[in-house]
Amino acid sequence: MILDTITLDSDLCITLLDQTRHYFGGYFHVKVLAFCDVLLKQSYFENEREFSDAVGKMGPTVRFERVLEKMAVPEPEIESVRNRLTHAFHETAISYLATPDFAPRFVRSEYRKCEKKTTYIRSARA
């Protein structure tokens, strides 16, 4: 169930998704997934070749995700715990995600991770 969608000035749209599940007995694993898909733009890269390589390896978007969770929550406390988790996300992560350089930095970081994996796979085969 979607709890909230947050549209930022930077054209990012963050979705908060409730993934709460029964844990055991009368206890629950309260889990909120915060995610947004960040579009790859050529301006985020050094050159056309790097941009094309990134799109080829990662696709046209890369997903930012954060899991907000608390284990063993009694059933009567689910909503208040969920509210505290989402409030903490609003208080901390939104300002970070709203900075103008978040998308380029995030995309380049994910591309570097992808490059390292490719390099590791190539060297493992050698």
Disulfide bonds with the S-S distance in Angstrom:
none
